[in-house]
Amino acid sequence: MPRKELVLSGYKGMWLFALFDLPVTTAKKRKKYVKFRNRLLDEGFSMIQYSVYARYCNSQENKDALRRRITHEIPQEGHVRLLSITDRQFGKMEVFSGKKEENVEEPPPQLMLF
């Protein structure tokens, strides 16, 4: 029996971005910054740029659940923005290092059914 691969639509998969500007002027505020950043890492986010983290979610429902978990961890001070885009939109991102264009990060491997 041939093996079938399930290829998910570029519009079904989502990327959730966390963009934040948190104060680090005191030891207590730095601790809250580190706690929030570590929570993002524990949830599978990857750093895209300083204070910009992203994680791939295979569905809108998965993204919504992740968003709910993250909102509970947002510190009282500072600014946090959560932004979601489709995998298709993420693939259209242009990335530059100086004037040199670089490749966009690849999403994690898709689910395979046998």
Steps between C-alpha positions, in 0.01 A plus 500: 500500500653838403583745775295819501624835619260753641604841376335772699379814332722808526190676628425252780837511673557813707797683646453679832740786561571652841653847472587661830668795664534434871683720752831368637600799715501310832591147604132422567397621152784304335380189682148549360646552150702178526200309635282613206773425244560155652126429489501575127795265451329229710194533273717435194554856376822585317672837501464673163661827616556658840165508679327338199413132539289274280352152511332290232156358583336240278149648537302801612381306805857413601600865458205620710588263786863613491391864497286445811793340685736783406260780600499365856878552518516862377665724763309799641751751362621543145343428164425165339339447160380164373465472125388200298554445130446204271786275398449628146550861614806399702648342187472834320712679762816664374801475731808719466825505690636843415439527125539124445176304462475179701267201487188493716495239777335172403195384694534175693425177311132440426301209642532177300234227497580144401 
